């Protein structure tokens, strides 16, 4: 038994362990350096293209049919909640509307359960993919209102990832995209530029393009 | 003296474990040691002691019972350590969000970004300085040179403040001040116009990095920008950022040079 006890093997183990830890540390350091991320450089620019609007929230995307939305809003504009500048239902995938003096109609997204999950972009037959494919890059561009947080204030459930995925796909189809962050305090709004300078919806081109 | 000393030392040094106890103890009464310097005597004593301890160790083991080396405990502990480390590594890569550092100096061609990071608590402005000295050299107008110098000094002071900050970079965020925003926009426009006059290919634009819950600060800046004509003359870009994408303030000065 005495023969098995040896300081040499203990030293070996300790030195090997320390060596491995050092190697791990070095690998981590090298790995960390390679994580430096260079931002995309999207720059907004004036265009003759018309926007096709989308809302991105809770990792879901909603194409906005503006004709239908404005028709529904117009029907209610002079009556009930709409007339009193309160939220009113728009009968459009859980969207609520509100007449705003400065920003035209504001759209509030509460319930997103009917919206398309952004993973559907990868499915050829999905409604979302068909909507994207129907955009003509010569006449239109996609504009996203992206929620920067979920309703309860947590960062989980924002629309950032869905927007990035959609932008990536649209880029492959040469469709320009633009976006702006929205939340419950600064909701989605669609209005004419002549109404306010805030009613500007521009596409961006990437600096690398 | 030499004749006595050298064989004695050689015997002690070279004999190693084969040195017999009797040899060593007999050395004590060696008449050759009389009259040696004290340091030499001490050295010989030390060597003797070493030889004795080696001799003692040698005496503990019989020639028949050779020391058996077992690799099993070494390998088992080694593999355990490896396993634990790998497990921790895999676990941390799954649980901890990937940290991504954002570059302080951002440019594409001749377009250089003035970055404004929008956080829930406010904004962090990271101005570009890299090409301003060259722009200053290329312009012949003294007033323009002075304007660039003033802007450059302000920006360098701002970068030093950011770089000297200890602690989390995100703690530097402050509410967007109307005057600050107007100054930023005015300076960008001034620099772009100077570059145009000097025929120097350089254009600054505002790039907003929007963190989760940072939309409020962004909207505030855009509202302020509608108040000035300067903002219509400059380009704007915005990009969504995740909360684990951090700005390395220590690299700011390095990047701006």
Interface residues (C-beta under 8 A of the other chain):
Chain A: X3 X4 X6 X9 X12 X13 X16 X17 X20 X21 X24 X32 X35 X36 X37 X38 X39 X40 X41 X42 X43 X44 X45 X146 X148 X149 X153 X155 X158 X160 X163 X164 X179 X180 X181 X182 X183 X185 X186 X197 X198 X204 X207 X208
Chain B: X65 X67 X68 X69 X70 X73 X74 X77 X78 X81 X82 X85 X89 X98 X99 X100 X101 X102 X103 X106 X108 X109 X111 X113 X115 X205 X207 X209 X210 X211 X212 X213 X214 X215 X216 X218 X219 X222 X223 X226 X235 X236 X237 X238 X239 X240 X241 X242 X243 X245 X248
